[in-house]
Amino acid sequence: MVSVGQHENIEILSYSEVEEVAGYVGNFKVRVRKKARYVDEDVCTGCGLCQEKCPAKKIPSEFDGGLGTRTAIYIPFAQAIPRVPVIDEENCRYFQSGKCRVCEKLCPTGAVDFEQQDQVVELEVGTIIVATGFDLFDCSRISEYGYGRYDNVLSSLQLERLVDASGPTRGRIVLKDGREPESLAIVHCVGSRDKKYNRHCSRICCMYSLKLAHLVKEATGAQVYEFYIDMRTGGKGYEEFYERLQEEGVIFIRGRPAEIVPHDGRLLVKAEDANLGRLMQIPVDMVILSAGLEPRRDAADVSHLFGFSRSGDGFFLEKHPKLAPVETASNGVFIAGACQGPKDIPDTVAQAGAAAAAAMAMMDQGKVTLEPSVAQVNIGLCSGCGECVVACPYSALELVEGHVEVDETACKGCGVCAGHCRSKAITVLHFTDEQLLAEMQGALRSLEVA
């Protein structure tokens, strides 16, 4: 990220949000709202004095999973580029009471600016790559596991922050009362491969659960139990790492826990061992829930904004799962990473490279091949009602002088406009009513023969 931030041909618009996308491949017009962070990026040196002196402390840190605290002026995560803090309006004393402004008074470069306003940036771009990532499953949705109710039931992300040397405990794995755990359970597939929540496999849970078990054994020597459905270690060196954990003494129990309850000051994990065919109740000091991946909560809005679809599991839909895995139905719009589906870091990096290469190739070529099936308007029949303009998911239609015109560059031939047209003024090339009926009749005749 540091290299990206220093690259002369890359402009980073951090703390910003895309509000509108118009146009088509080679001629996209993108409106971006650059939110006010109340700190001047060009003046701030990232010294951290404002965070050190801010009186609004002990605010739960999102980056530390609520285990640590932050101030009202803070850097959201450790590797942020640029390294410039933002002021949290909801917790800042000045925004709440009109008093304080300590950070502004002490800033040696005068970077803090409480009068800063949002800025709207207009961009003209040829291609777009969407890489919005994923959300971690909220473990509190599975009430029988007690996350958020029992002190020592943590998510995998929280344990990641505990074992980090820069985390809230400086790398020490401790219980709520400060003691080091003597036993610990890790539950796989929390929120994944479950008909109640997400049917898909998150692909990363098995391996990061094994990694966490290894780190716990190194840091504490605690007995570690892993509860899993089945072990999916498909990657270079992954199976060998699984075998290494077995040699280190990690106990693997093939079964999803039914319930986690308090018991004599500890936590009791109730599960069935499918290999042994018996019920088990194992008391432990700490339970780690390996949260799965799911689509970001704004995935529907993003897909509508950029003009492509989502698959049944909510992730962004690629043009073809094998032949065009980084392209979308909108020409010039590409997807990369876990927004397209759960994947680990190596796969994400590979797909990001593929998306960048596809976007560059399209721009270097200077021209694109359009779909042969596009909407056509019979001006004599068009009433100019505009229903098709509203219905078009690709913004390819426009009302001009009382009738509709089609932008063939943006049109994808989906047929939504034709279905909404009351006067039957719109047809899709190669998909007239007569052609569709002939296809249906042919299909029915083949069924009769069968």
Secondary structure, DSSP 8 states (H G I E B T S, - for coil): -HHHHH-TT-----SEEEEEEEEETTEEEEEEEE---SB-TTT-----HHHHH-S---EE-TTTTTSSEE-SEE-SSTT-SS---EE-TTT-HHHHHS---HHHHH-TT--B-TT---EEEEEEES-EEE----EE--GGGSGGGTTTTSTTEEEHHHHHHHHSTTSTTTT----TTS---SEEEEEEEETSS-TTS--S--SSHHHHHHHHHHHHHHHH--EEEEEESS----STTHHHHHHHHHHTT-EEEES--SEEEEETTEEEEEEEETTTTEEEEEEESEEEEEE-EE--TTHHHHHHHHT--B-TTSSB--SBTTTBTTB-SSTTEEE-GGGSS---HHHHHHHHHHHHHHHHHHHHH------S--EEE-TTT-----HHHHH-TT--EEEETTEEEE-TTT-----HHHHH-TT--EEETTB-HHHHHHHHHHHHHHHHH-
